[in-house]
Structures are given as structure tokens and as C-alpha cells.
């Protein structure tokens, strides 16, 4: 049986994968309901949003990764609601 909130395990959909790989990841984990995916978006957004400003001058590549993640989450919301 599953225990705990799976949302933290779903967050890599936006941190790690792009394009078709993200779609496949989501399809493979389709048995998680929309509520879990909404929470996963939050798990993906929190470190991304805070990292954009925090790393802007000291680690610009990490700040850019945060921006890409935010964009990916917003695109996901447009696509899946």
C-alpha cells in the first residue's frame, strides 16, 4: 500500500523532464489523481520560485533552471488544468 503524499515524488516531472519525456512520466503515473498533481506543482514551484532570486547573481544557471521550471508548470496548468 502507498503511504504519505506522493506529490513530492511527482515534482521531478517539471524539474527533470521536458517534452515527450515529461508526458511519458505523467502517463506512467496516471493512477495518481489530479489532486496529487496539483500538490506536485506546488512542490516543484516552491524551490524554483525562491531559487530564481536567491541564485540570480551567485549561480545564474540555477536561477535559469528555476525560471524554466516555473514556465513548465504554467504550461502544464494550461494543458491539463
mmCIF file of the N, C-alpha and C atoms, coordinates in Angstrom:
data_MODEL
# 
_entry.id   MODEL 
# 
loop_
_atom_site.group_PDB 
_atom_site.id 
_atom_site.type_symbol 
_atom_site.label_atom_id 
_atom_site.label_alt_id 
_atom_site.label_comp_id 
_atom_site.label_asym_id 
_atom_site.label_entity_id 
_atom_site.label_seq_id 
_atom_site.pdbx_PDB_ins_code 
_atom_site.Cartn_x 
_atom_site.Cartn_y 
_atom_site.Cartn_z 
_atom_site.occupancy 
_atom_site.B_iso_or_equiv 
_atom_site.pdbx_formal_charge 
_atom_site.auth_seq_id 
_atom_site.auth_comp_id 
_atom_site.auth_asym_id 
_atom_site.auth_atom_id 
_atom_site.pdbx_PDB_model_num 
ATOM 1   N N  . UNK A 1 1  ? 0.828  -1.203 0.000   1.00 0.00 ? 1  UNK A N  1 
ATOM 2   C CA . UNK A 1 1  ? 0.000  0.000  0.000   1.00 0.00 ? 1  UNK A CA 1 
ATOM 3   C C  . UNK A 1 1  ? 0.868  1.261  0.000   1.00 0.00 ? 1  UNK A C  1 
ATOM 4   N N  . UNK A 1 2  ? 0.349  2.300  -0.609  1.00 0.00 ? 2  UNK A N  1 
ATOM 5   C CA . UNK A 1 2  ? 1.050  3.588  -0.635  1.00 0.00 ? 2  UNK A CA 1 
ATOM 6   C C  . UNK A 1 2  ? 0.865  4.295  0.690   1.00 0.00 ? 2  UNK A C  1 
ATOM 7   N N  . UNK A 1 3  ? 1.903  5.016  1.053   1.00 0.00 ? 3  UNK A N  1 
ATOM 8   C CA . UNK A 1 3  ? 1.831  5.801  2.288   1.00 0.00 ? 3  UNK A CA 1 
ATOM 9   C C  . UNK A 1 3  ? 2.368  7.191  2.017   1.00 0.00 ? 3  UNK A C  1 
ATOM 10  N N  . UNK A 1 4  ? 1.824  8.140  2.717   1.00 0.00 ? 4  UNK A N  1 
ATOM 11  C CA . UNK A 1 4  ? 2.293  9.508  2.559   1.00 0.00 ? 4  UNK A CA 1 
ATOM 12  C C  . UNK A 1 4  ? 1.762  10.162 1.292   1.00 0.00 ? 4  UNK A C  1 
ATOM 13  N N  . UNK A 1 5  ? 2.217  11.363 1.094   1.00 0.00 ? 5  UNK A N  1 
ATOM 14  C CA . UNK A 1 5  ? 1.777  12.155 -0.050  1.00 0.00 ? 5  UNK A CA 1 
ATOM 15  C C  . UNK A 1 5  ? 2.729  11.932 -1.224  1.00 0.00 ? 5  UNK A C  1 
ATOM 16  N N  . UNK A 1 6  ? 2.217  11.449 -2.348  1.00 0.00 ? 6  UNK A N  1 
ATOM 17  C CA . UNK A 1 6  ? 3.082  11.183 -3.494  1.00 0.00 ? 6  UNK A CA 1 
ATOM 18  C C  . UNK A 1 6  ? 3.522  12.443 -4.235  1.00 0.00 ? 6  UNK A C  1 
ATOM 19  N N  . UNK A 1 7  ? 2.978  13.584 -3.862  1.00 0.00 ? 7  UNK A N  1 
ATOM 20  C CA . UNK A 1 7  ? 3.259  14.801 -4.623  1.00 0.00 ? 7  UNK A CA 1 
ATOM 21  C C  . UNK A 1 7  ? 4.750  15.107 -4.719  1.00 0.00 ? 7  UNK A C  1 
ATOM 22  N N  . UNK A 1 8  ? 5.486  14.881 -3.648  1.00 0.00 ? 8  UNK A N  1 
ATOM 23  C CA . UNK A 1 8  ? 6.933  15.149 -3.692  1.00 0.00 ? 8  UNK A CA 1 
ATOM 24  C C  . UNK A 1 8  ? 7.634  14.253 -4.705  1.00 0.00 ? 8  UNK A C  1 
ATOM 25  N N  . UNK A 1 9  ? 7.112  13.075 -4.911  1.00 0.00 ? 9  UNK A N  1 
ATOM 26  C CA . UNK A 1 9  ? 7.702  12.153 -5.884  1.00 0.00 ? 9  UNK A CA 1 
ATOM 27  C C  . UNK A 1 9  ? 7.297  12.488 -7.316  1.00 0.00 ? 9  UNK A C  1 
ATOM 28  N N  . UNK A 1 10 ? 6.253  13.264 -7.478  1.00 0.00 ? 10 UNK A N  1 
ATOM 29  C CA . UNK A 1 10 ? 5.796  13.652 -8.808  1.00 0.00 ? 10 UNK A CA 1 
ATOM 30  C C  . UNK A 1 10 ? 6.452  14.948 -9.286  1.00 0.00 ? 10 UNK A C  1 
ATOM 31  N N  . UNK A 1 11 ? 6.976  15.747 -8.375  1.00 0.00 ? 11 UNK A N  1 
ATOM 32  C CA . UNK A 1 11 ? 7.568  17.042 -8.720  1.00 0.00 ? 11 UNK A CA 1 
ATOM 33  C C  . UNK A 1 11 ? 8.684  16.962 -9.759  1.00 0.00 ? 11 UNK A C  1 
ATOM 34  N N  . UNK A 1 12 ? 9.474  15.897 -9.811  1.00 0.00 ? 12 UNK A N  1 
ATOM 35  C CA . UNK A 1 12 ? 10.511 15.842 -10.853 1.00 0.00 ? 12 UNK A CA 1 
ATOM 36  C C  . UNK A 1 12 ? 9.962  15.899 -12.273 1.00 0.00 ? 12 UNK A C  1 
ATOM 37  N N  . UNK A 1 13 ? 8.668  15.744 -12.436 1.00 0.00 ? 13 UNK A N  1 
ATOM 38  C CA . UNK A 1 13 ? 8.084  15.882 -13.773 1.00 0.00 ? 13 UNK A CA 1 
ATOM 39  C C  . UNK A 1 13 ? 8.495  17.213 -14.391 1.00 0.00 ? 13 UNK A C  1 
ATOM 40  N N  . UNK A 1 14 ? 8.614  18.262 -13.581 1.00 0.00 ? 14 UNK A N  1 
ATOM 41  C CA . UNK A 1 14 ? 8.966  19.587 -14.087 1.00 0.00 ? 14 UNK A CA 1 
ATOM 42  C C  . UNK A 1 14 ? 10.432 19.920 -13.872 1.00 0.00 ? 14 UNK A C  1 
ATOM 43  N N  . UNK A 1 15 ? 11.054 19.383 -12.850 1.00 0.00 ? 15 UNK A N  1 
ATOM 44  C CA . UNK A 1 15 ? 12.476 19.665 -12.594 1.00 0.00 ? 15 UNK A CA 1 
ATOM 45  C C  . UNK A 1 15 ? 13.383 18.948 -13.574 1.00 0.00 ? 15 UNK A C  1 
ATOM 46  N N  . UNK A 1 16 ? 12.991 17.745 -13.967 1.00 0.00 ? 16 UNK A N  1 
ATOM 47  C CA . UNK A 1 16 ? 13.903 16.845 -14.661 1.00 0.00 ? 16 UNK A CA 1 
ATOM 48  C C  . UNK A 1 16 ? 13.564 16.631 -16.122 1.00 0.00 ? 16 UNK A C  1 
ATOM 49  N N  . UNK A 1 17 ? 12.283 16.506 -16.428 1.00 0.00 ? 17 UNK A N  1 
ATOM 50  C CA . UNK A 1 17 ? 11.886 16.085 -17.764 1.00 0.00 ? 17 UNK A CA 1 
ATOM 51  C C  . UNK A 1 17 ? 11.351 17.240 -18.599 1.00 0.00 ? 17 UNK A C  1 
ATOM 52  N N  . UNK A 1 18 ? 11.507 17.104 -19.914 1.00 0.00 ? 18 UNK A N  1 
ATOM 53  C CA . UNK A 1 18 ? 10.944 18.069 -20.850 1.00 0.00 ? 18 UNK A CA 1 
ATOM 54  C C  . UNK A 1 18 ? 10.187 17.313 -21.934 1.00 0.00 ? 18 UNK A C  1 
ATOM 55  N N  . UNK A 1 19 ? 9.308  18.027 -22.611 1.00 0.00 ? 19 UNK A N  1 
ATOM 56  C CA . UNK A 1 19 ? 8.630  17.498 -23.784 1.00 0.00 ? 19 UNK A CA 1 
ATOM 57  C C  . UNK A 1 19 ? 8.009  16.127 -23.614 1.00 0.00 ? 19 UNK A C  1 
ATOM 58  N N  . UNK A 1 20 ? 8.367  15.242 -24.546 1.00 0.00 ? 20 UNK A N  1 
ATOM 59  C CA . UNK A 1 20 ? 7.794  13.897 -24.558 1.00 0.00 ? 20 UNK A CA 1 
ATOM 60  C C  . UNK A 1 20 ? 8.135  13.102 -23.307 1.00 0.00 ? 20 UNK A C  1 
ATOM 61  N N  . UNK A 1 21 ? 9.319  13.332 -22.755 1.00 0.00 ? 21 UNK A N  1 
ATOM 62  C CA . UNK A 1 21 ? 9.708  12.603 -21.539 1.00 0.00 ? 21 UNK A CA 1 
ATOM 63  C C  . UNK A 1 21 ? 8.788  12.967 -20.380 1.00 0.00 ? 21 UNK A C  1 
ATOM 64  N N  . UNK A 1 22 ? 8.429  14.239 -20.270 1.00 0.00 ? 22 UNK A N  1 
ATOM 65  C CA . UNK A 1 22 ? 7.511  14.654 -19.204 1.00 0.00 ? 22 UNK A CA 1 
ATOM 66  C C  . UNK A 1 22 ? 6.131  14.042 -19.425 1.00 0.00 ? 22 UNK A C  1 
ATOM 67  N N  . UNK A 1 23 ? 5.688  14.038 -20.665 1.00 0.00 ? 23 UNK A N  1 
ATOM 68  C CA . UNK A 1 23 ? 4.392  13.437 -20.980 1.00 0.00 ? 23 UNK A CA 1 
ATOM 69  C C  . UNK A 1 23 ? 4.380  11.959 -20.622 1.00 0.00 ? 23 UNK A C  1 
ATOM 70  N N  . UNK A 1 24 ? 5.428  11.249 -20.983 1.00 0.00 ? 24 UNK A N  1 
ATOM 71  C CA . UNK A 1 24 ? 5.524  9.824  -20.670 1.00 0.00 ? 24 UNK A CA 1 
ATOM 72  C C  . UNK A 1 24 ? 5.544  9.597  -19.159 1.00 0.00 ? 24 UNK A C  1 
ATOM 73  N N  . UNK A 1 25 ? 6.304  10.419 -18.432 1.00 0.00 ? 25 UNK A N  1 
ATOM 74  C CA . UNK A 1 25 ? 6.367  10.317 -16.971 1.00 0.00 ? 25 UNK A CA 1 
ATOM 75  C C  . UNK A 1 25 ? 4.963  10.455 -16.382 1.00 0.00 ? 25 UNK A C  1 
ATOM 76  N N  . UNK A 1 26 ? 4.253  11.453 -16.858 1.00 0.00 ? 26 UNK A N  1 
ATOM 77  C CA . UNK A 1 26 ? 2.896  11.686 -16.354 1.00 0.00 ? 26 UNK A CA 1 
ATOM 78  C C  . UNK A 1 26 ? 1.970  10.528 -16.718 1.00 0.00 ? 26 UNK A C  1 
ATOM 79  N N  . UNK A 1 27 ? 2.089  10.016 -17.928 1.00 0.00 ? 27 UNK A N  1 
ATOM 80  C CA . UNK A 1 27 ? 1.251  8.887  -18.346 1.00 0.00 ? 27 UNK A CA 1 
ATOM 81  C C  . UNK A 1 27 ? 1.540  7.643  -17.517 1.00 0.00 ? 27 UNK A C  1 
ATOM 82  N N  . UNK A 1 28 ? 2.812  7.406  -17.225 1.00 0.00 ? 28 UNK A N  1 
ATOM 83  C CA . UNK A 1 28 ? 3.180  6.229  -16.434 1.00 0.00 ? 28 UNK A CA 1 
ATOM 84  C C  . UNK A 1 28 ? 2.652  6.324  -15.002 1.00 0.00 ? 28 UNK A C  1 
ATOM 85  N N  . UNK A 1 29 ? 2.461  7.534  -14.530 1.00 0.00 ? 29 UNK A N  1 
ATOM 86  C CA . UNK A 1 29 ? 1.982  7.744  -13.160 1.00 0.00 ? 29 UNK A CA 1 
ATOM 87  C C  . UNK A 1 29 ? 0.554  8.280  -13.152 1.00 0.00 ? 29 UNK A C  1 
ATOM 88  N N  . UNK A 1 30 ? -0.202 7.931  -14.167 1.00 0.00 ? 30 UNK A N  1 
ATOM 89  C CA . UNK A 1 30 ? -1.560 8.452  -14.337 1.00 0.00 ? 30 UNK A CA 1 
ATOM 90  C C  . UNK A 1 30 ? -2.522 8.002  -13.245 1.00 0.00 ? 30 UNK A C  1 
ATOM 91  N N  . UNK A 1 31 ? -2.172 6.966  -12.502 1.00 0.00 ? 31 UNK A N  1 
ATOM 92  C CA . UNK A 1 31 ? -3.090 6.499  -11.461 1.00 0.00 ? 31 UNK A CA 1 
ATOM 93  C C  . UNK A 1 31 ? -3.158 7.451  -10.274 1.00 0.00 ? 31 UNK A C  1 
ATOM 94  N N  . UNK A 1 32 ? -2.233 8.416  -10.203 1.00 0.00 ? 32 UNK A N  1 
ATOM 95  C CA . UNK A 1 32 ? -2.351 9.450  -9.172  1.00 0.00 ? 32 UNK A CA 1 
ATOM 96  C C  . UNK A 1 32 ? -3.384 10.453 -9.648  1.00 0.00 ? 32 UNK A C  1 
ATOM 97  N N  . UNK A 1 33 ? -4.256 10.845 -8.779  1.00 0.00 ? 33 UNK A N  1 
ATOM 98  C CA . UNK A 1 33 ? -5.339 11.744 -9.152  1.00 0.00 ? 33 UNK A CA 1 
ATOM 99  C C  . UNK A 1 33 ? -4.887 13.172 -9.373  1.00 0.00 ? 33 UNK A C  1 
ATOM 100 N N  . UNK A 1 34 ? -5.793 13.986 -9.888  1.00 0.00 ? 34 UNK A N  1 
ATOM 101 C CA . UNK A 1 34 ? -5.452 15.380 -10.168 1.00 0.00 ? 34 UNK A CA 1 
ATOM 102 C C  . UNK A 1 34 ? -5.033 16.158 -8.928  1.00 0.00 ? 34 UNK A C  1 
ATOM 103 N N  . UNK A 1 35 ? -5.565 15.789 -7.779  1.00 0.00 ? 35 UNK A N  1 
ATOM 104 C CA . UNK A 1 35 ? -5.182 16.491 -6.549  1.00 0.00 ? 35 UNK A CA 1 
ATOM 105 C C  . UNK A 1 35 ? -3.691 16.309 -6.263  1.00 0.00 ? 35 UNK A C  1 
ATOM 106 N N  . UNK A 1 36 ? -3.188 15.102 -6.462  1.00 0.00 ? 36 UNK A N  1 
ATOM 107 C CA . UNK A 1 36 ? -1.758 14.842 -6.241  1.00 0.00 ? 36 UNK A CA 1 
ATOM 108 C C  . UNK A 1 36 ? -0.910 15.648 -7.218  1.00 0.00 ? 36 UNK A C  1 
ATOM 109 N N  . UNK A 1 37 ? -1.366 15.759 -8.461  1.00 0.00 ? 37 UNK A N  1 
ATOM 110 C CA . UNK A 1 37 ? -0.602 16.523 -9.448  1.00 0.00 ? 37 UNK A CA 1 
ATOM 111 C C  . UNK A 1 37 ? -0.621 18.017 -9.125  1.00 0.00 ? 37 UNK A C  1 
ATOM 112 N N  . UNK A 1 38 ? -1.730 18.525 -8.589  1.00 0.00 ? 38 UNK A N  1 
ATOM 113 C CA . UNK A 1 38 ? -1.761 19.932 -8.168  1.00 0.00 ? 38 UNK A CA 1 
ATOM 114 C C  . UNK A 1 38 ? -0.772 20.171 -7.032  1.00 0.00 ? 38 UNK A C  1 
ATOM 115 N N  . UNK A 1 39 ? -0.749 19.277 -6.065  1.00 0.00 ? 39 UNK A N  1 
ATOM 116 C CA . UNK A 1 39 ? 0.213  19.434 -4.967  1.00 0.00 ? 39 UNK A CA 1 
ATOM 117 C C  . UNK A 1 39 ? 1.642  19.311 -5.483  1.00 0.00 ? 39 UNK A C  1 
ATOM 118 N N  . UNK A 1 40 ? 1.858  18.427 -6.437  1.00 0.00 ? 40 UNK A N  1 
ATOM 119 C CA . UNK A 1 40 ? 3.194  18.261 -7.017  1.00 0.00 ? 40 UNK A CA 1 
ATOM 120 C C  . UNK A 1 40 ? 3.658  19.548 -7.688  1.00 0.00 ? 40 UNK A C  1 
ATOM 121 N N  . UNK A 1 41 ? 2.739  20.256 -8.303  1.00 0.00 ? 41 UNK A N  1 
ATOM 122 C CA . UNK A 1 41 ? 3.108  21.548 -8.896  1.00 0.00 ? 41 UNK A CA 1 
ATOM 123 C C  . UNK A 1 41 ? 3.636  22.490 -7.821  1.00 0.00 ? 41 UNK A C  1 
ATOM 124 N N  . UNK A 1 42 ? 2.987  22.465 -6.672  1.00 0.00 ? 42 UNK A N  1 
ATOM 125 C CA . UNK A 1 42 ? 3.472  23.285 -5.560  1.00 0.00 ? 42 UNK A CA 1 
ATOM 126 C C  . UNK A 1 42 ? 4.864  22.877 -5.117  1.00 0.00 ? 42 UNK A C  1 
ATOM 127 N N  . UNK A 1 43 ? 5.096  21.566 -5.034  1.00 0.00 ? 43 UNK A N  1 
ATOM 128 C CA . UNK A 1 43 ? 6.427  21.065 -4.671  1.00 0.00 ? 43 UNK A CA 1 
ATOM 129 C C  . UNK A 1 43 ? 7.466  21.512 -5.691  1.00 0.00 ? 43 UNK A C  1 
ATOM 130 N N  . UNK A 1 44 ? 7.096  21.562 -6.947  1.00 0.00 ? 44 UNK A N  1 
ATOM 131 C CA . UNK A 1 44 ? 8.035  21.990 -7.987  1.00 0.00 ? 44 UNK A CA 1 
ATOM 132 C C  . UNK A 1 44 ? 8.237  23.502 -7.965  1.00 0.00 ? 44 UNK A C  1 
ATOM 133 N N  . UNK A 1 45 ? 7.169  24.246 -7.684  1.00 0.00 ? 45 UNK A N  1 
ATOM 134 C CA . UNK A 1 45 ? 7.255  25.702 -7.726  1.00 0.00 ? 45 UNK A CA 1 
ATOM 135 C C  . UNK A 1 45 ? 8.026  26.309 -6.562  1.00 0.00 ? 45 UNK A C  1 
ATOM 136 N N  . UNK A 1 46 ? 7.848  25.791 -5.368  1.00 0.00 ? 46 UNK A N  1 
ATOM 137 C CA . UNK A 1 46 ? 8.449  26.444 -4.205  1.00 0.00 ? 46 UNK A CA 1 
ATOM 138 C C  . UNK A 1 46 ? 9.956  26.638 -4.335  1.00 0.00 ? 46 UNK A C  1 
ATOM 139 N N  . UNK A 1 47 ? 10.746 25.597 -4.531  1.00 0.00 ? 47 UNK A N  1 
ATOM 140 C CA . UNK A 1 47 ? 12.191 25.834 -4.635  1.00 0.00 ? 47 UNK A CA 1 
ATOM 141 C C  . UNK A 1 47 ? 12.561 26.591 -5.911  1.00 0.00 ? 47 UNK A C  1 
ATOM 142 N N  . UNK A 1 48 ? 11.748 26.466 -6.932  1.00 0.00 ? 48 UNK A N  1 
ATOM 143 C CA . UNK A 1 48 ? 12.043 27.166 -8.181  1.00 0.00 ? 48 UNK A CA 1 
ATOM 144 C C  . UNK A 1 48 ? 11.852 28.666 -8.022  1.00 0.00 ? 48 UNK A C  1 
ATOM 145 N N  . UNK A 1 49 ? 10.737 29.063 -7.434  1.00 0.00 ? 49 UNK A N  1 
ATOM 146 C CA . UNK A 1 49 ? 10.471 30.486 -7.241  1.00 0.00 ? 49 UNK A CA 1 
ATOM 147 C C  . UNK A 1 49 ? 11.469 31.131 -6.288  1.00 0.00 ? 49 UNK A C  1 
ATOM 148 N N  . UNK A 1 50 ? 11.775 30.471 -5.201  1.00 0.00 ? 50 UNK A N  1 
ATOM 149 C CA . UNK A 1 50 ? 12.738 31.051 -4.259  1.00 0.00 ? 50 UNK A CA 1 
ATOM 150 C C  . UNK A 1 50 ? 14.146 31.045 -4.841  1.00 0.00 ? 50 UNK A C  1 
ATOM 151 N N  . UNK A 1 51 ? 14.460 30.039 -5.648  1.00 0.00 ? 51 UNK A N  1 
ATOM 152 C CA . UNK A 1 51 ? 15.795 29.942 -6.228  1.00 0.00 ? 51 UNK A CA 1 
ATOM 153 C C  . UNK A 1 51 ? 16.078 30.978 -7.295  1.00 0.00 ? 51 UNK A C  1 
ATOM 154 N N  . UNK A 1 52 ? 15.049 31.458 -7.976  1.00 0.00 ? 52 UNK A N  1 
ATOM 155 C CA . UNK A 1 52 ? 15.261 32.455 -9.029  1.00 0.00 ? 52 UNK A CA 1 
ATOM 156 C C  . UNK A 1 52 ? 15.967 33.676 -8.459  1.00 0.00 ? 52 UNK A C  1 
ATOM 157 N N  . UNK A 1 53 ? 15.467 34.215 -7.377  1.00 0.00 ? 53 UNK A N  1 
ATOM 158 C CA . UNK A 1 53 ? 16.099 35.389 -6.776  1.00 0.00 ? 53 UNK A CA 1 
ATOM 159 C C  . UNK A 1 53 ? 17.374 35.020 -6.021  1.00 0.00 ? 53 UNK A C  1 
ATOM 160 N N  . UNK A 1 54 ? 17.321 33.943 -5.266  1.00 0.00 ? 54 UNK A N  1 
ATOM 161 C CA . UNK A 1 54 ? 18.458 33.561 -4.427  1.00 0.00 ? 54 UNK A CA 1 
ATOM 162 C C  . UNK A 1 54 ? 19.717 33.323 -5.255  1.00 0.00 ? 54 UNK A C  1 
ATOM 163 N N  . UNK A 1 55 ? 19.572 32.662 -6.388  1.00 0.00 ? 55 UNK A N  1 
ATOM 164 C CA . UNK A 1 55 ? 20.730 32.291 -7.202  1.00 0.00 ? 55 UNK A CA 1 
ATOM 165 C C  . UNK A 1 55 ? 21.009 33.247 -8.360  1.00 0.00 ? 55 UNK A C  1 
ATOM 166 N N  . UNK A 1 56 ? 20.230 34.285 -8.481  1.00 0.00 ? 56 UNK A N  1 
ATOM 167 C CA . UNK A 1 56 ? 20.353 35.187 -9.632  1.00 0.00 ? 56 UNK A CA 1 
ATOM 168 C C  . UNK A 1 56 ? 21.784 35.640 -9.888  1.00 0.00 ? 56 UNK A C  1 
ATOM 169 N N  . UNK A 1 57 ? 22.496 36.052 -8.858  1.00 0.00 ? 57 UNK A N  1 
ATOM 170 C CA . UNK A 1 57 ? 23.859 36.569 -9.027  1.00 0.00 ? 57 UNK A CA 1 
ATOM 171 C C  . UNK A 1 57 ? 24.941 35.542 -8.733  1.00 0.00 ? 57 UNK A C  1 
ATOM 172 N N  . UNK A 1 58 ? 24.657 34.585 -7.879  1.00 0.00 ? 58 UNK A N  1 
ATOM 173 C CA . UNK A 1 58 ? 25.700 33.645 -7.459  1.00 0.00 ? 58 UNK A CA 1 
ATOM 174 C C  . UNK A 1 58 ? 25.753 32.369 -8.288  1.00 0.00 ? 58 UNK A C  1 
ATOM 175 N N  . UNK A 1 59 ? 24.630 31.980 -8.866  1.00 0.00 ? 59 UNK A N  1 
ATOM 176 C CA . UNK A 1 59 ? 24.571 30.731 -9.634  1.00 0.00 ? 59 UNK A CA 1 
ATOM 177 C C  . UNK A 1 59 ? 23.491 30.897 -10.708 1.00 0.00 ? 59 UNK A C  1 
ATOM 178 N N  . UNK A 1 60 ? 23.771 31.730 -11.714 1.00 0.00 ? 60 UNK A N  1 
ATOM 179 C CA . UNK A 1 60 ? 22.756 32.072 -12.714 1.00 0.00 ? 60 UNK A CA 1 
ATOM 180 C C  . UNK A 1 60 ? 22.126 30.866 -13.414 1.00 0.00 ? 60 UNK A C  1 
ATOM 181 N N  . UNK A 1 61 ? 22.885 29.798 -13.601 1.00 0.00 ? 61 UNK A N  1 
ATOM 182 C CA . UNK A 1 61 ? 22.304 28.612 -14.247 1.00 0.00 ? 61 UNK A CA 1 
ATOM 183 C C  . UNK A 1 61 ? 21.196 28.006 -13.395 1.00 0.00 ? 61 UNK A C  1 
ATOM 184 N N  . UNK A 1 62 ? 21.360 28.044 -12.081 1.00 0.00 ? 62 UNK A N  1 
ATOM 185 C CA . UNK A 1 62 ? 20.320 27.523 -11.195 1.00 0.00 ? 62 UNK A CA 1 
ATOM 186 C C  . UNK A 1 62 ? 19.093 28.436 -11.230 1.00 0.00 ? 62 UNK A C  1 
ATOM 187 N N  . UNK A 1 63 ? 19.316 29.742 -11.289 1.00 0.00 ? 63 UNK A N  1 
ATOM 188 C CA . UNK A 1 63 ? 18.193 30.674 -11.410 1.00 0.00 ? 63 UNK A CA 1 
ATOM 189 C C  . UNK A 1 63 ? 17.432 30.419 -12.710 1.00 0.00 ? 63 UNK A C  1 
ATOM 190 N N  . UNK A 1 64 ? 18.161 30.165 -13.783 1.00 0.00 ? 64 UNK A N  1 
ATOM 191 C CA . UNK A 1 64 ? 17.520 29.862 -15.067 1.00 0.00 ? 64 UNK A CA 1 
ATOM 192 C C  . UNK A 1 64 ? 16.735 28.554 -14.994 1.00 0.00 ? 64 UNK A C  1 
ATOM 193 N N  . UNK A 1 65 ? 17.274 27.577 -14.298 1.00 0.00 ? 65 UNK A N  1 
ATOM 194 C CA . UNK A 1 65 ? 16.550 26.314 -14.108 1.00 0.00 ? 65 UNK A CA 1 
ATOM 195 C C  . UNK A 1 65 ? 15.229 26.577 -13.392 1.00 0.00 ? 65 UNK A C  1 
ATOM 196 N N  . UNK A 1 66 ? 15.252 27.448 -12.400 1.00 0.00 ? 66 UNK A N  1 
ATOM 197 C CA . UNK A 1 66 ? 14.026 27.817 -11.699 1.00 0.00 ? 66 UNK A CA 1 
ATOM 198 C C  . UNK A 1 66 ? 13.018 28.463 -12.633 1.00 0.00 ? 66 UNK A C  1 
ATOM 199 N N  . UNK A 1 67 ? 13.489 29.364 -13.488 1.00 0.00 ? 67 UNK A N  1 
ATOM 200 C CA . UNK A 1 67 ? 12.586 30.011 -14.447 1.00 0.00 ? 67 UNK A CA 1 
ATOM 201 C C  . UNK A 1 67 ? 11.985 28.992 -15.411 1.00 0.00 ? 67 UNK A C  1 
ATOM 202 N N  . UNK A 1 68 ? 12.805 28.072 -15.886 1.00 0.00 ? 68 UNK A N  1 
ATOM 203 C CA . UNK A 1 68 ? 12.291 27.039 -16.797 1.00 0.00 ? 68 UNK A CA 1 
ATOM 204 C C  . UNK A 1 68 ? 11.248 26.160 -16.107 1.00 0.00 ? 68 UNK A C  1 
ATOM 205 N N  . UNK A 1 69 ? 11.487 25.852 -14.837 1.00 0.00 ? 69 UNK A N  1 
ATOM 206 C CA . UNK A 1 69 ? 10.531 25.027 -14.099 1.00 0.00 ? 69 UNK A CA 1 
ATOM 207 C C  . UNK A 1 69 ? 9.208  25.758 -13.931 1.00 0.00 ? 69 UNK A C  1 
ATOM 208 N N  . UNK A 1 70 ? 9.259  27.034 -13.580 1.00 0.00 ? 70 UNK A N  1 
ATOM 209 C CA . UNK A 1 70 ? 8.028  27.815 -13.432 1.00 0.00 ? 70 UNK A CA 1 
ATOM 210 C C  . UNK A 1 70 ? 7.267  27.840 -14.755 1.00 0.00 ? 70 UNK A C  1 
ATOM 211 N N  . UNK A 1 71 ? 7.969  28.076 -15.842 1.00 0.00 ? 71 UNK A N  1 
ATOM 212 C CA . UNK A 1 71 ? 7.333  28.081 -17.161 1.00 0.00 ? 71 UNK A CA 1 
ATOM 213 C C  . UNK A 1 71 ? 6.699  26.731 -17.466 1.00 0.00 ? 71 UNK A C  1 
ATOM 214 N N  . UNK A 1 72 ? 7.407  25.661 -17.170 1.00 0.00 ? 72 UNK A N  1 
ATOM 215 C CA . UNK A 1 72 ? 6.886  24.313 -17.434 1.00 0.00 ? 72 UNK A CA 1 
ATOM 216 C C  . UNK A 1 72 ? 5.629  24.031 -16.622 1.00 0.00 ? 72 UNK A C  1 
ATOM 217 N N  . UNK A 1 73 ? 5.619  24.453 -15.364 1.00 0.00 ? 73 UNK A N  1 
ATOM 218 C CA . UNK A 1 73 ? 4.435  24.233 -14.525 1.00 0.00 ? 73 UNK A CA 1 
ATOM 219 C C  . UNK A 1 73 ? 3.250  25.024 -15.077 1.00 0.00 ? 73 UNK A C  1 
ATOM 220 N N  . UNK A 1 74 ? 3.481  26.272 -15.470 1.00 0.00 ? 74 UNK A N  1 
ATOM 221 C CA . UNK A 1 74 ? 2.393  27.080 -16.022 1.00 0.00 ? 74 UNK A CA 1 
ATOM 222 C C  . UNK A 1 74 ? 1.864  26.483 -17.325 1.00 0.00 ? 74 UNK A C  1 
ATOM 223 N N  . UNK A 1 75 ? 2.752  25.981 -18.159 1.00 0.00 ? 75 UNK A N  1 
ATOM 224 C CA . UNK A 1 75 ? 2.312  25.315 -19.389 1.00 0.00 ? 75 UNK A CA 1 
ATOM 225 C C  . UNK A 1 75 ? 1.502  24.061 -19.071 1.00 0.00 ? 75 UNK A C  1 
ATOM 226 N N  . UNK A 1 76 ? 1.921  23.354 -18.044 1.00 0.00 ? 76 UNK A N  1 
ATOM 227 C CA . UNK A 1 76 ? 1.201  22.150 -17.627 1.00 0.00 ? 76 UNK A CA 1 
ATOM 228 C C  . UNK A 1 76 ? -0.213 22.493 -17.163 1.00 0.00 ? 76 UNK A C  1 
ATOM 229 N N  . UNK A 1 77 ? -0.348 23.590 -16.447 1.00 0.00 ? 77 UNK A N  1 
ATOM 230 C CA . UNK A 1 77 ? -1.672 24.023 -15.988 1.00 0.00 ? 77 UNK A CA 1 
ATOM 231 C C  . UNK A 1 77 ? -2.556 24.353 -17.188 1.00 0.00 ? 77 UNK A C  1 
ATOM 232 N N  . UNK A 1 78 ? -1.994 25.026 -18.188 1.00 0.00 ? 78 UNK A N  1 
ATOM 233 C CA . UNK A 1 78 ? -2.767 25.334 -19.392 1.00 0.00 ? 78 UNK A CA 1 
ATOM 234 C C  . UNK A 1 78 ? -3.205 24.059 -20.106 1.00 0.00 ? 78 UNK A C  1 
ATOM 235 N N  . UNK A 1 79 ? -2.329 23.075 -20.119 1.00 0.00 ? 79 UNK A N  1 
ATOM 236 C CA . UNK A 1 79 ? -2.610 21.834 -20.852 1.00 0.00 ? 79 UNK A CA 1 
ATOM 237 C C  . UNK A 1 79 ? -3.582 20.917 -20.115 1.00 0.00 ? 79 UNK A C  1 
ATOM 238 N N  . UNK A 1 80 ? -3.362 20.740 -18.813 1.00 0.00 ? 80 UNK A N  1 
ATOM 239 C CA . UNK A 1 80 ? -4.135 19.753 -18.056 1.00 0.00 ? 80 UNK A CA 1 
ATOM 240 C C  . UNK A 1 80 ? -5.151 20.358 -17.096 1.00 0.00 ? 80 UNK A C  1 
ATOM 241 N N  . UNK A 1 81 ? -5.058 21.661 -16.870 1.00 0.00 ? 81 UNK A N  1 
ATOM 242 C CA . UNK A 1 81 ? -5.958 22.289 -15.906 1.00 0.00 ? 81 UNK A CA 1 
ATOM 243 C C  . UNK A 1 81 ? -5.540 22.065 -14.492 1.00 0.00 ? 81 UNK A C  1 
# 
